[in-house]
Amino acid sequence: MMQIDRGIPAPVDTSRDGIFWRKYPLPDLQVGDSLFALGVAGQRLKMAAKNYKFKMQGTGWRYRSRMENGGTRVWRIS
């Protein structure tokens, strides 16, 4: 027989996708807001936005990105 336990917190998501986009405040972006990251961090920001868009599939969360000034800027557009 198995015992049911209550009140034990679930572990933090340590999957690559879970950590990857959580490094950036993407959930806090309002439509029209943007984030900028320099160099390699900019490419990671772009990938994080792509992963977050996939996670938010069906909610209308969309973004655009552009390389500028040695980094990448990501805008939330809807």
Order of alpha helices (4+ residues) and beta strands (2+ residues): alpha-beta-alpha-beta-beta
